[in-house]
Amino acid sequence: MDAPVIIVGGGPVGLSLALGLARYGARSLILERSVSPPKESRAAVIWPRTQEILRDWGAFPALRAAGRFARSLRAVNARTQGPLITVDFSCIDDVFDNAGALLLPQSDTERILRELVRAHPMCELRTQATVTNVCQSEGCVEVFFDTQAGPQQATAAYVVGCDGEHGIVRHAIGLSLQGTTYDSRIVLSDETIPEGVSVDGDARARLDVPGMRLAIRFLERTWRLVASVPKSISDEEALSPIAHRQRIRDLFGEVETHTEWSSLFKIHRRHAQRFLVGRVALAGDAAHLNSPAGGQGMNSGIQDAANLAWKLALALRNQGCADALLDSYDVERREMVTDTIERLTDRLARIGIRLSSRARQFVVRAFSRAVRGPGMQRKICRGVGMLSGRYANSPIVDARHPLAGRRVDDLRLADGSRLNARRAGEAILVVAGEFAMELPHLRIVNPPKRWHVKTPVVLVVRPDGCVGAVVEKPTLERIEAAWRRSFCDAIPLPALV
């Protein structure tokens, strides 16, 4: 075969998947039609859960060095200049090491990931390769693509479509994106404020005008502007200089900005019927589309990659376990998209677009008061940071305990280190409480109350940081059974060397 895994699409999701596969010892070939990353910023934030994944794969330091890292995000009323809402990620430092939002244009994210992929011996990136068809048989998948040298084909054990909403892979396996497309339209633009002009806040919003008016600072002087477009206005009018000037005036006042990029599009809430057919999987926009509200799109795609990478790597080494492992990817990620990501982005979109200005002001005032409480602040930070979802219906998660299926908290261990730094993207056993065990493990002496465990218990933690099982009244036999289920017998229980 030309590669164990062929990834169609070299955007952030496909590049991240290649790095994840390499982390677990699997070689991949990426086929990408574009020679260089897009110049548009597109996705502009990397949330804590995604940061954690990229840190495990060695990509986060370079990304953080290139972006603006915000420990808190402060929203300002653009009309009155008064405070609206502050989200302070330091309130979840007990469960995440140095929590915050990394604000970075997607063009820079993709450029850095390309550099890392090209430098890795287990990753190959071919640009100017336009995939035209994908055909799978019982033992392999053939990918046909056009290059400057003419038509070519490559063979792999598995193929992953990371080629976006209009990509070929989903169509080739007979799937479509089903759901809802809102009749509302959204204008996005990136605006650079002149030097010497001070603009307050990390986000600015107008609540007293019809529809959505929002700006988010992602570089020191560059803001992402988001505005809804009334049905009565044509596309041409929405993108006209007059309409654009009014949006700038609403959010920044009489400031002459430089527009780096703008776009008009509709909002979707759609996903494929399945994320896996045979030996072909889908990830990112190829599998699901959601509102840009909350900045979840690219992040959820990279989280697809985190779920899929270790399972594909194990499937390549253990074909007898491959079907069960990869079926769990389909179930888990569809559940996360439909039950968590779509619900959050849909609610945010409805507040911004569907509510009247008076109702919107009431909701924001009520939310602003509620978020001042420490419990609500933590809930918001965990939700926005994408740390709260759960795989409740997975065939390889023992969901009888409420902690199973969730991301394990990045707790501080007795020696001062953090759990996820010690785990470093590997599967591990975590012992909570006093329990003598000779198997390799990490120990949490006093687990937090929110875990709802009666010590001692043993947690099976997967490579993606998800708790596969909570073993109560642990014995070696129970631990081994939980481990085998979590990994479909693909890897043995770790033993002392």
C-alpha positions in Angstrom: 0.0 0.0 0.0 1.1 3.6 -0.6 0.3 4.5 3.0 -1.6 2.9 5.9 -3.9 5.9 6.1 -4.6 8.4 3.3 -6.1 11.7 4.6 -8.0 13.7 2.0 -7.7 17.4 2.8 -4.8 19.3 4.3 -6.6 21.8 6.4 -6.2 22.0 10.2 -8.3 18.8 10.8 -6.4 16.7 8.3 -3.0 18.0 9.4 -3.8 17.5 13.1 -4.9 13.9 12.3 -1.6 13.2 10.6 0.3 14.4 13.7 -2.0 12.4 15.9 -1.4 9.2 13.9 2.3 9.8 13.9 2.2 10.2 17.7 0.7 6.7 17.9 3.1 5.2 15.4 1.0 5.3 12.2 2.2 6.7 8.8 -0.1 8.8 6.7 -0.3 10.5 3.3 -2.2 13.8 3.0 -3.6 14.8 -0.3 -4.4 18.5 -0.6 -5.3 20.5 -3.7 -4.0 23.9 -2.5 -0.3 24.7 -2.7 -0.4 27.0 0.3 -2.8 27.7 3.2 -5.6 30.1 2.6 -5.0 33.8 3.4 -8.3 34.2 5.1 -8.4 33.9 8.9 -11.6 31.8 9.1 -11.5 30.0 12.5 -9.8 32.3 14.9 -9.8 30.6 18.3 -8.4 27.4 19.8 -10.2 26.4 22.9 -8.7 24.6 26.0 -9.8 21.0 25.0 -8.2 21.4 21.6 -5.0 23.0 23.1 -4.7 19.9 25.3 -4.8 17.6 22.3 -2.3 19.6 20.3 0.0 19.7 23.3 0.0 15.9 23.5 1.0 15.8 19.8 3.8 18.4 20.2 2.1 21.2 18.2 0.8 23.6 20.8 4.0 25.5 21.7 4.5 26.7 18.2 0.9 27.7 17.9 0.8 29.6 21.2 4.0 31.5 20.3 2.3 32.8 17.1 -1.0 33.8 18.7 -2.6 35.9 21.4 -3.3 33.9 24.6 -6.1 35.3 26.7 -6.6 34.1 30.3 -9.9 36.0 30.3 -12.3 37.4 27.8 -14.1 40.7 28.5 -17.1 41.7 26.5 -18.1 45.4 26.3 -21.3 47.1 25.3 -20.2 49.0 22.1 -22.9 51.7 22.6 -22.3 52.6 26.2 -18.7 51.2 26.6 -19.9 49.5 29.8 -19.0 45.9 30.8 -21.3 43.1 29.6 -19.8 39.7 30.5 -16.3 38.5 31.6 -15.2 34.9 31.2 -12.2 34.2 33.5 -10.6 30.9 32.6 -8.5 31.0 35.8 -11.5 29.6 37.7 -10.9 26.2 36.1 -7.1 26.0 36.7 -7.8 23.1 39.1 -8.9 21.0 36.1 -6.8 22.5 33.3 -3.2 23.6 33.4 -3.2 27.4 32.5 -6.6 27.6 31.0 -7.3 30.3 28.4 -8.3 31.0 24.8 -5.6 31.0 22.1 -6.6 33.5 19.5 -4.9 32.8 16.2 -6.1 33.1 12.5 -6.7 29.8 10.9 -4.2 30.8 8.1 -1.4 30.8 10.7 -2.7 27.7 12.4 -2.6 25.8 9.1 0.8 27.2 8.2 2.3 26.0 11.4 0.7 22.6 11.3 2.0 22.2 7.7 5.5 23.0 8.9 5.2 20.4 11.6 3.8 17.7 9.3 6.5 18.3 6.7 9.2 17.9 9.4 7.8 14.6 10.7 9.2 11.5 9.1 5.8 9.6 9.4 3.8 12.2 7.6 3.8 13.0 3.9 1.9 16.0 2.4 1.3 16.2 -1.3 -0.2 19.5 -2.6 -1.8 20.1 -6.0 -3.5 16.8 -5.6 -7.2 17.0 -6.3 -9.1 13.8 -5.3 -11.7 12.7 -7.8 -12.9 9.4 -6.4 -12.6 6.9 -3.6 -13.4 3.2 -4.0 -13.1 0.7 -1.2 -12.9 -3.1 -1.2 -12.8 -5.6 1.6 -9.1 -5.1 2.4 -8.2 -1.6 1.1 -9.3 1.7 -0.3 -8.2 3.2 -3.6 -8.0 7.0 -4.0 -7.9 8.6 -7.4 -6.6 12.1 -7.8 -5.4 14.5 -10.4 -1.9 16.2 -10.3 0.1 18.4 -12.6 1.7 15.2 -13.9 -1.7 13.7 -14.7 -4.2 11.3 -13.1 -2.8 9.1 -10.3 -4.1 6.6 -7.7 -2.9 5.5 -4.3 -4.0 2.6 -2.0 -4.4 2.6 1.8 -5.8 0.5 4.5 -8.0 3.4 5.6 -9.1 6.8 4.2 -10.3 9.8 6.2 -12.2 12.6 4.5 -11.2 15.9 6.0 -12.0 17.8 2.8 -14.8 20.0 4.0 -18.5 20.6 3.3 -18.1 20.2 -0.5 -15.5 17.4 -0.4 -15.5 14.3 -2.6 -15.1 11.7 0.1 -18.5 11.9 1.7 -20.2 11.8 -1.7 -18.1 8.8 -2.7 -19.4 6.7 0.2 -23.0 7.8 -0.4 -23.6 10.1 2.5 -25.0 13.7 2.7 -25.2 16.4 5.4 -28.7 16.3 6.9 -30.3 18.8 9.2 -31.2 22.5 9.0 -29.9 25.5 7.1 -31.1 28.8 8.6 -32.6 31.4 6.3 -30.6 34.0 8.1 -27.3 35.2 6.6 -24.1 36.2 8.3 -21.4 38.7 7.3 -17.9 38.0 8.6 -15.0 40.4 8.1 -11.6 41.0 9.7 -10.9 44.6 10.6 -7.6 46.1 11.5 -7.7 49.2 13.8 -5.1 51.9 13.0 -2.2 52.3 15.4 -2.8 54.8 18.1 -6.6 54.1 18.2 -7.6 52.5 21.5 -10.6 50.1 21.5 -11.7 48.6 24.7 -12.5 44.9 25.5 -11.8 41.5 24.0 -15.3 41.5 22.5 -17.8 44.2 21.6 -21.5 43.9 21.0 -24.5 46.0 20.1 -27.6 44.8 21.8 -29.9 47.7 20.8 -30.0 47.1 17.1 -31.9 44.5 15.1 -30.0 41.2 14.6 -26.4 40.4 15.6 -23.6 42.9 15.9 -20.4 41.4 17.4 -16.7 41.9 17.2 -14.0 39.7 18.7 -10.3 40.8 19.1 -8.0 37.9 17.9 -4.8 39.9 17.4 -3.8 43.1 19.1 -5.3 45.4 16.5 -7.3 42.9 14.4 -11.0 42.1 15.1 -13.4 39.5 13.7 -16.7 41.3 12.9 -19.9 39.2 12.9 -23.2 40.6 11.8 -26.6 39.2 10.7 -28.2 40.3 7.5 -32.0 41.0 7.4 -34.1 39.1 4.8 -35.1 42.3 3.1 -31.4 43.1 2.1 -29.8 41.4 -0.9 -26.4 39.9 -0.9 -25.0 42.8 -2.9 -26.5 45.3 -0.5 -25.1 43.4 2.5 -21.6 43.5 1.1 -21.8 47.1 -0.1 -19.4 49.8 1.3 -22.4 51.6 2.9 -23.6 48.6 4.9 -20.1 47.7 5.8 -19.4 51.3 7.1 -22.5 51.1 9.2 -21.5 47.9 10.9 -18.1 49.4 11.7 -19.7 52.5 13.1 -22.1 50.4 15.3 -19.2 48.5 16.9 -16.2 50.9 16.8 -17.6 54.4 16.2 -16.0 56.8 13.7 -12.9 54.7 13.1 -11.4 54.0 9.7 -10.5 50.3 9.7 -8.7 48.3 7.1 -10.8 45.3 5.9 -8.5 42.2 5.5 -11.2 39.8 4.4 -15.0 39.5 4.3 -17.5 36.8 3.5 -21.3 36.2 3.4 -22.8 32.8 4.2 -25.7 31.0 5.7 -25.7 29.2 9.1 -26.0 25.4 9.1 -26.9 22.8 11.7 -26.2 19.6 9.7 -24.2 16.4 10.0 -23.7 13.1 8.1 -25.9 10.1 8.9 -22.7 8.2 9.8 -19.1 9.3 10.3 -17.8 5.9 9.1 -18.6 3.6 6.2 -16.4 0.5 6.0 -12.8 1.7 5.8 -13.6 5.3 5.1 -14.2 7.8 7.9 -15.2 11.5 7.9 -13.9 14.3 10.2 -14.5 18.0 10.6 -16.7 19.9 8.1 -16.9 16.8 5.9 -18.9 15.2 8.8 -20.7 18.1 10.4 -21.4 21.8 10.0 -22.6 24.1 12.7 -23.0 27.8 13.4 -19.8 29.8 13.9 -21.2 31.1 17.2 -18.9 29.9 19.9 -16.0 29.2 17.6 -16.6 25.4 17.8 -16.2 24.3 14.2 -12.4 23.8 13.7 -12.0 22.8 17.3 -14.6 20.0 17.0 -12.9 18.8 13.9 -9.5 18.5 15.6 -11.3 16.7 18.5 -12.7 14.3 15.9 -9.0 13.7 14.9 -8.1 13.1 18.6 -10.8 10.4 18.9 -9.9 8.8 15.6 -6.1 8.8 15.6 -5.4 6.3 18.4 -8.2 4.0 17.2 -6.9 4.0 13.6 -3.4 3.3 14.9 -4.6 0.3 16.9 -6.8 -0.9 14.1 -3.8 -1.0 11.8 -1.9 -3.3 14.2 -4.9 -5.4 15.3 -7.3 -6.0 12.4 -9.4 -8.3 14.5 -10.3 -5.3 16.7 -10.6 -2.7 13.9 -14.3 -2.8 13.3 -15.3 -2.4 17.0 -12.8 0.4 17.5 -13.8 2.4 14.5 -17.5 1.9 15.0 -17.0 3.5 18.4 -15.6 6.6 16.6 -18.8 6.9 14.6 -21.0 6.6 17.7 -19.0 8.8 20.0 -18.4 11.7 17.7 -21.9 11.8 16.3 -23.2 11.9 19.9 -20.8 14.7 20.8 -21.8 16.8 17.8 -25.5 16.3 18.1 -25.9 16.4 21.9 -23.3 19.0 22.9 -21.7 21.1 20.1 -24.9 21.6 18.0 -26.9 22.5 21.0 -24.5 25.1 22.2 -23.9 26.8 18.8 -27.6 26.6 18.0 -28.6 28.4 21.2 -26.0 31.1 20.7 -27.1 31.6 17.1 -30.7 31.9 18.1 -29.9 34.6 20.8 -28.0 36.6 18.3 -30.3 36.3 15.3 -33.9 35.3 16.3 -34.5 37.4 19.4 -35.7 41.0 19.3 -33.2 43.6 20.6 -35.2 44.1 23.8 -35.3 40.3 24.5 -31.6 40.0 23.7 -30.8 42.8 26.1 -32.9 41.1 28.8 -31.1 37.7 28.2 -27.7 39.2 28.3 -28.4 41.2 31.5 -29.7 38.1 33.2 -26.8 36.0 32.0 -24.3 38.7 33.1 -25.6 38.6 36.6 -25.6 34.8 36.7 -22.1 34.4 35.4 -20.7 36.4 38.3 -21.3 33.4 40.6 -18.3 31.1 40.8 -20.4 28.0 40.0 -21.8 29.5 36.8 -18.4 31.0 35.8 -16.9 27.5 36.0 -19.8 26.0 34.0 -19.4 28.6 31.3 -15.6 28.2 31.1 -15.9 24.4 30.9 -18.7 24.6 28.2 -17.0 27.2 26.0 -13.6 25.5 26.5 -15.2 22.3 25.2 -14.4 20.3 28.4 -17.9 19.2 29.3 -19.1 16.7 26.7 -19.7 13.0 27.4 -19.8 9.8 25.4 -22.8 8.2 27.1 -23.7 5.7 24.3 -20.4 4.4 23.2 -20.1 0.6 22.9 -16.6 0.7 24.4 -17.4 3.0 27.4 -18.8 1.5 30.6 -21.3 4.4 31.2 -22.8 3.0 34.4 -20.8 5.6 36.3 -21.4 9.3 35.5 -17.7 10.0 35.2 -17.2 7.4 32.4 -17.2 8.9 28.9 -16.0 12.3 30.1 -12.6 14.0 29.8 -10.5 13.3 32.8 -9.7 16.4 34.9 -6.1 17.5 34.6 -5.6 17.4 38.4 -2.4 18.2 40.2 -0.6 15.1 41.5 1.1 14.7 44.9 4.5 15.6 43.4 3.2 18.8 41.9 3.0 17.6 38.3 -0.3 17.6 36.3 -2.1 14.4 35.4 -2.3 15.0 31.6 1.3 16.1 31.4 2.3 12.8 33.0 -0.1 10.9 30.8 1.2 12.6 27.7 -1.4 11.2 25.3 -1.1 7.6 26.4 -3.6 5.2 27.9 -3.2 4.9 31.6 -4.7 3.6 34.9 -5.5 6.2 37.5 -6.0 5.1 41.1 -8.2 7.3 43.3 -7.8 6.7 47.0 -5.8 4.1 48.9 -5.5 1.0 46.9 -2.3 -1.1 46.5 -1.7 -1.9 42.8 1.5 -3.2 41.2 0.4 -2.2 37.7 1.7 1.1 36.3 -0.6 3.9 37.3 -1.0 7.5 38.5 -2.5 8.2 41.9 -5.0 10.8 43.0 -5.2 10.6 46.8 -8.2 12.8 47.3 -10.4 12.9 44.2 -12.7 15.9 43.8 -16.3 15.5 45.0 -17.7 16.1 41.5 -16.3 12.8 40.5 -18.9 11.1 42.7 -16.7 8.2 43.5 -16.4 6.2 46.7 -12.7 5.4 47.0 -10.9 3.3 46.2 -11.6 3.2 42.5 -9.5 2.7 39.4 -10.1 4.8 36.2 -9.2 3.5 32.8 -8.1 6.6 30.8 -7.8 6.4 27.0 -5.2 8.1 24.9 -7.7 10.9 24.0 -8.1 11.7 27.8 -11.6 10.2 28.0 -12.5 8.0 31.0 -13.3 4.6 29.5 -14.4 3.0 32.7 -14.6 3.5 36.5 -13.8 0.3 38.3 -15.4 0.3 41.8 -14.3 -2.2 44.4 -11.3 -2.9 42.2 -9.7 -6.2 41.7 -7.1 -7.2 39.1 -9.8 -9.2 37.2 -12.2 -6.2 37.1 -9.5 -3.8 36.1 -8.4 -6.1 33.3 -12.0 -6.6 32.0 -12.6 -2.8 32.0 -9.3 -2.3 30.1 -10.1 -4.9 27.5 -13.5 -3.4 26.8 -12.1 0.1 26.6 -9.6 -0.9 23.9 -11.4 -3.9 22.3 -8.6 -6.2 23.3 -6.3 -4.3 21.0 -3.6 -3.5 23.6 -2.7 -5.6 26.7 -3.0 -4.4 30.2 0.2 -2.5 31.1 2.6 -4.5 33.3 5.6 -3.5 35.3 8.9 -3.8 33.5 
